[in-house]
Amino acid sequence: MKGEGAGIAAPSFNLTENAPRAVRRNEWGLLPIVRLMADGYGMMDFSLLGVRACCVVLAVLMAVGPVSAQAGAGTQAEAAQRPTSTPYSGDLSIFEYPDRDKKLQINRVMDLLGITTGKNVADIGAGSGWFTVRAARRVGPTGAVIAEDINSLAIEYIGKRVVRENLSNVRTVLGAPDDPRLPAGSVDAVLMLKVYHEIAHPVEAMKALRPALRPGAKVGIIDRNGSGADHGLKHAVVVKEMGEAGYKLVGTYDFTKADGQDYFLIFQVQ
């Protein structure tokens, strides 16, 4: 690869035997000092040329230095990335147990997120669509629900489910680990139910979510405490990462513990 100094040829001085003390200009326009040695060979003092060369080298080092520093910083950031859990890809029916609505108090969750008739809602990491279908019934035909997941099988599963349950106000979106890929200005509320600990790049993903949020939109996270790798994440870590992504905590609840979830946090854009 060619840098800024690539392609610069070494200077030729064009000294001749017929003019032993004469000095011709080199290709850079410099006049090196020439002394004649006893053996007849010329010894040149490249003091001026040396200064020029040092300047070129210094400029190259200054240009390369910041790049190397940035690369090093990126490596350190990757090394410091916290553990995350492997996204669930098994039997989706495990999320469909009879008393889950009561244990999780899902109607209270939707009330706190402001999910009412006519609202647009995003179910991030929708899985089987358990929350999707409940939100769809809550917002009614004048509202809409976006069911997002990075698992194409889950997206297919939800697509079939909403047809079976005759819910025409649901659309599915196949997201990415660092971007849910929701349309800009599309939602009034978001819920991440037992999924935040699985997001591989949480700060990046939450930053990518922000353009999709309408003014005053609320983002809910329901999860349990853990290390990140054990399908749970400490409450304080979630708050810290959401802050880095540009959100503020506006509500903290623990009534979800009956369903094995330690906290329900609500955020809004700062």
C-alpha positions in Angstrom: 0.0 0.0 0.0 1.3 3.4 -0.9 1.6 6.1 1.8 2.1 9.8 1.3 5.8 9.3 0.8 5.5 6.5 -1.7 6.9 7.0 -5.2 9.7 9.5 -4.1 12.9 8.5 -5.9 16.3 8.9 -4.3 17.9 12.1 -5.5 20.6 12.0 -8.2 23.4 14.5 -8.0 24.9 14.2 -11.5 28.5 14.9 -10.5 31.1 14.5 -13.4 34.8 13.7 -13.4 35.5 16.7 -15.5 34.2 19.1 -12.8 35.6 17.7 -9.6 34.7 20.7 -7.4 31.5 21.6 -9.3 28.2 20.9 -7.8 25.0 20.3 -9.8 21.6 20.8 -8.4 19.9 17.6 -7.3 16.3 16.7 -8.1 15.0 18.4 -5.0 16.8 21.6 -5.7 19.3 21.2 -2.8 23.0 21.9 -2.9 24.9 19.3 -1.0 28.4 20.3 0.1 31.1 18.3 -1.8 34.6 17.6 -0.6 37.3 15.8 -2.5 39.1 12.9 -0.8 42.6 11.9 -1.4 41.5 8.9 -3.4 39.7 11.1 -5.8 36.2 10.1 -4.7 33.7 12.7 -3.6 32.4 12.8 0.0 29.1 14.6 0.3 27.6 16.2 3.4 23.9 15.7 3.2 23.0 17.9 6.1 20.3 19.8 4.3 18.9 16.7 2.8 18.9 15.0 6.2 16.8 17.7 7.7 14.3 17.3 4.8 14.2 13.5 5.2 13.7 13.8 9.0 10.7 16.1 8.4 9.2 13.6 6.0 9.6 10.7 8.5 8.2 12.8 11.3 5.1 13.7 9.3 4.5 10.0 8.5 4.9 9.0 12.1 2.5 11.7 13.2 -0.1 10.5 10.6 0.3 6.8 11.6 0.3 7.4 15.3 -3.3 8.4 15.8 -4.5 5.5 13.6 -2.5 3.0 15.7 -3.9 4.5 18.9 -7.5 4.3 17.6 -6.9 0.6 16.6 -5.5 -0.1 20.0 -8.5 1.6 21.7 -10.8 -0.5 19.6 -9.1 -3.7 20.6 -9.3 -2.7 24.3 -13.0 -1.9 23.9 -13.6 -5.3 22.4 -11.6 -7.0 25.1 -13.7 -5.2 27.8 -17.0 -6.1 26.3 -19.2 -7.7 28.9 -20.5 -11.2 28.6 -23.9 -11.8 26.8 -26.1 -14.8 26.6 -26.6 -16.9 23.5 -30.0 -15.9 22.0 -32.6 -18.6 22.6 -33.3 -20.7 19.5 -35.2 -23.7 20.9 -38.8 -24.6 21.3 -40.8 -21.3 21.3 -43.8 -22.9 23.0 -42.0 -22.8 26.4 -43.0 -19.1 26.7 -46.7 -20.0 26.5 -47.6 -21.1 30.1 -51.2 -20.6 31.5 -50.5 -18.2 34.4 -47.8 -16.0 32.8 -50.2 -13.1 32.3 -51.0 -13.0 36.0 -47.4 -13.6 37.3 -46.0 -10.9 35.0 -48.9 -8.6 35.4 -48.7 -7.8 31.7 -51.7 -5.5 31.7 -50.0 -3.3 34.4 -46.8 -3.4 32.3 -48.7 -2.0 29.3 -50.5 0.6 31.4 -47.1 1.9 32.6 -45.7 2.0 29.1 -48.7 4.0 27.9 -49.9 1.3 25.5 -53.5 2.2 24.7 -55.9 2.1 21.8 -54.3 3.5 18.6 -50.7 3.3 19.8 -47.8 1.8 17.9 -45.7 -0.7 19.9 -42.4 -2.6 19.3 -41.8 -6.0 20.8 -38.0 -6.4 20.6 -36.8 -10.0 20.7 -40.4 -11.1 20.3 -39.6 -14.8 20.3 -42.9 -16.7 20.1 -44.9 -13.5 19.9 -46.4 -13.9 23.4 -46.3 -10.2 24.1 -46.9 -9.2 20.5 -50.4 -10.7 20.4 -51.4 -9.1 23.7 -50.2 -5.7 22.6 -52.0 -6.1 19.3 -55.3 -6.7 21.0 -54.7 -3.8 23.4 -53.9 -1.2 20.7 -56.7 -2.5 18.4 -57.1 -2.0 14.6 -56.2 1.7 14.8 -52.8 0.8 16.4 -50.0 -1.4 15.3 -47.3 -3.8 16.7 -43.9 -4.4 15.2 -42.6 -7.8 16.2 -38.8 -7.8 15.9 -36.3 -10.7 16.3 -32.9 -11.6 15.0 -34.0 -15.3 14.6 -35.6 -15.8 11.2 -37.5 -18.9 12.6 -39.1 -16.7 15.3 -40.2 -14.2 12.6 -41.7 -17.1 10.6 -43.4 -18.4 13.7 -45.0 -15.1 14.6 -46.1 -14.5 11.0 -48.1 -17.8 11.1 -49.4 -17.1 14.6 -50.9 -13.6 13.8 -52.7 -15.1 10.7 -54.0 -17.9 12.9 -55.2 -15.4 15.5 -56.6 -13.0 12.9 -54.4 -10.1 14.0 -54.0 -7.8 11.0 -52.2 -5.0 12.9 -48.9 -6.9 13.3 -45.9 -6.7 11.1 -42.6 -8.5 11.6 -39.0 -7.2 11.2 -35.9 -9.3 11.1 -33.3 -7.3 13.1 -29.6 -7.4 13.6 -27.5 -7.9 16.8 -26.6 -4.2 16.8 -29.7 -2.7 15.2 -33.4 -3.6 15.5 -34.0 -2.0 12.1 -37.3 -0.3 13.0 -38.7 2.4 10.7 -37.9 6.0 11.8 -40.6 7.6 14.0 -42.6 4.4 14.1 -43.3 3.5 17.8 -44.8 5.0 21.0 -43.6 2.2 23.2 -41.1 -0.6 23.2 -40.8 -3.7 25.4 -37.8 -6.0 25.7 -39.1 -9.0 27.7 -36.3 -11.3 29.0 -34.1 -10.3 26.1 -31.8 -7.4 26.9 -29.1 -9.8 28.3 -28.9 -11.5 24.9 -28.2 -8.4 22.9 -24.6 -8.7 21.7 -24.0 -5.0 21.2 -26.4 -3.3 23.7 -25.2 0.3 23.5 -25.0 0.3 19.7 -28.4 -1.4 19.4 -30.1 1.0 21.8 -28.6 4.0 19.9 -29.9 2.5 16.7 -33.4 2.2 18.3 -33.6 5.9 19.1 -34.6 7.2 15.6 -37.6 4.8 15.7 -39.0 6.4 18.9 -41.7 9.1 18.7 -41.6 12.0 21.1 -42.3 10.9 24.6 -41.9 7.2 23.7 -41.2 4.8 26.6 -38.8 1.8 26.5 -39.4 -1.0 28.9 -36.9 -3.7 29.9 -38.0 -6.7 32.0 -35.2 -9.0 33.1 -33.5 -10.8 36.0 -30.2 -10.1 37.7 -27.2 -12.1 36.5 -23.8 -11.9 34.9 -24.9 -11.4 31.4 -23.8 -14.9 30.4 -26.4 -16.7 32.5 -29.6 -15.2 30.9 -29.7 -12.3 33.3 -28.0 -9.0 33.9 -27.6 -6.7 36.9 -30.0 -3.8 37.1 -27.2 -1.3 37.5 -25.4 -2.5 34.3 -28.6 -2.0 32.3 -29.0 1.5 33.6 -25.4 2.3 32.9 -25.6 1.0 29.3 -28.8 2.7 28.6 -27.3 6.0 29.8 -24.4 5.5 27.4 -26.9 5.1 24.6 -28.7 8.3 25.5 -31.6 7.3 27.7 -32.7 8.3 31.2 -34.4 6.0 33.8 -37.9 7.2 34.5 -39.4 4.2 36.3 -38.3 1.2 38.4 -40.6 -1.7 39.5 -40.2 -5.2 40.9 -43.8 -6.6 40.7 -42.5 -8.9 37.9 -40.6 -11.1 40.4 -43.5 -13.5 40.5 -42.5 -14.5 37.0 -38.9 -14.8 38.0 -37.9 -11.4 36.7 -36.2 -9.1 39.2 -37.0 -5.7 37.6 -39.1 -3.8 35.2 -37.2 -0.6 34.1 -38.7 2.2 32.0 -36.5 4.6 30.0 -37.0 7.6 27.8 -34.6 9.5 25.5 -32.6 12.1 27.4 
